[in-house]
Amino acid sequence: MKRALLVSYYFPPRFSIGGKRAYRFAKFLPEHGWETTVLAAKPPPGERVDPSFTDADLPACDVRRDYLTDAELARMPRRALGSDGTLEAPTEAPVPVAQRKGFARVAAEIRYVPVIGPDAGRVPALAVRIARLAREVGAEVIFASGPPWEAVLAGVLAGRAIGRPVVVDFRDPWSFGPLMATRPAWSRAAAALVERTVVGAAAAFTVTSEMTRDAYAERRIARRVECIRTGFDPDAAAAPQRGAAVTLVHFGNCYSERTLAPFVRALAAVARRRSLGPGAIRLLNLGRVARSDLRLAEELGVSRLFEYRTVLPYAEGLGLVAGADLALLAGCGEEPYFLPGKLYDYLLARAPVLAAFASPEIERILETTRLGWTHAAGDAAAIERRIEDALDARAAGRPLVEPDHAALSALSARASAGALARLFEDVAASPRG
């Protein structure tokens, strides 16, 4: 067995979706000849953790939680914890810096001075930590996943220092995308410069969607860029929890431009047309809800049909998704690059998916797996029609979709880990330099 060092700030049992990618690779890479050591961060003091995941579930993985030392963890600014014990995430889209005035504009500009993030000063010490651990465990490849972006920069520096190939992994686009669009122009340009340097120094570069891969390929900043999707854990069990009401479930937080507004409007129209009350239909958000969505539901008279819960354990949430009549995917405005992690939870649960998402790639996945539909967020008639189809299917006692299980298996984390293992083999065998 060969060994890879996976560097990921987030890792279960933390709730962050960002850690699930490294976790699934750590679980399935040994099946393809690669044992793993993971370098991750401890949860901040007081942060709630997910009992659905334990290190014991990764018998062939050595998890080290030394990404931050205890002293560094103690010095970190205390970010606000929500009532559920997890880090608060803003649920409203930020105003672009260029649109701010006076002191607010100056303060926003200053905020973005550390180009790679607020913890850029940790890079040298983190690089030393990665290099030391890679030598200790005999890692043949370093896999560094971001954001946060200091992880990929430190990973590249460590690899150069000890002569190990580095695969940098972007779970989201770095220099472009909806979150970067709100930043000042100079910050976007600086981020692109650092990104080009980091990716150019890596042996290979992985992203999570084909559209992101193609966008980076056009920029010609990497020797090799590969789309390796996160995938779902085919060994995970999803015991369906189904209630009497037809249920539309969104599994995750709403933040920035990610909003359930298209579904709230469609729900209101269908409920009015069919005279449906709380016992007949509901929209359930499992995670933080946008205040704008709550206001919209109130305005449209469907606040009693709109339920939400704070973050709950993954296994429990998966059961609610598996019992849903429709699992909802909400986009980030017109952003086409993201493949949300919840998509793989929906594929695992075999839940019918209704996506209001500007992504041809998600549309292809849902068509191939026969598991759902993608409509433009503004296509109210189509979204309403899918909700009515779900009502009719429940009333008739028939399934709304009949998935293609062979197509689904190709989207599992086992398949993704196989692709990553082949990439590791290639970069480990290539001449250094």
C-alpha angles and dihedrals in degrees: 000000000000121000133229128190111223114200113198124152089205121055134151139300080050111092096231112120088218092074096055092076095058090040093056092046090050090052099048106029091082088063086062098047102272125110115197143217114198124207108200139153127258116245112265115257111284096014113136117236132210115253089201090082132053133167087242087073088067104060094166094047130087108209117200117186096197099111083112122029117226089255092053091047090052091052095051114111110256105251116205116271118212125228088269092060096249129112115283116244122199109252098195125073111256119243110251112255091238090062096053123098138218118332092000089060093049092047091049092049092051091049091065098050093105094070099201096041145291092293098054091125090070094065100094095047092043091051090053090049092051093047093049093049093046090055093044095054096035095241113186093193134028116213112194118188127197157237109084085064097209086074094065094042092049090045092055092047091049093049092051091049096054101028099249123140114246128211110199116207126202114196087185130018110273108203098031139033136084098300093050091047091072093058127093117271094247090054092052091049092048092048090051090052093051090043091053091051094048097045093043091056094050125093089227140354127220131195133178103239138043092233091055090048091052092047091053092043089058089054090055094212098130134065088218131006121187134183108227110170122215095236130191127278104256091197094058117105122225111195105194118238108197127177132194095264122076101253132209109195131198109190108205148024126311111223142154105352095345104112138159092218096118090054094043090053092047091047090053093050094048094044090051094046094049098032093239124173135190094286093056106045139005141175111223122194114196101202139021114340127216114247088223090060091051090050091049092050089051092049092049093047097243101106089117089058094050113082128174138183132196119250111306133187114291095239092053093046091048090055091054090049091050090053095046123115088213130011111210128221116193122193132219099248109286093335109140101180105075125091098191116226089233089066088072091048088054091049091050092049091047087226119162105256127217111188127190092189137133094225125115087190094061088046090055092048093051092046093048094048092039088226103125153315142283122214133172112265089241095052095098095166093056094047091048090049092055091051090050090049088055091051091050093047092052091048092050094045093235131126117262093215137020106211125217100236095192091056090047093053090059088061096054124116088243089064092044092050089052090055091048091049090054089051090050090052091052097048093042090054095045122097113264124243 
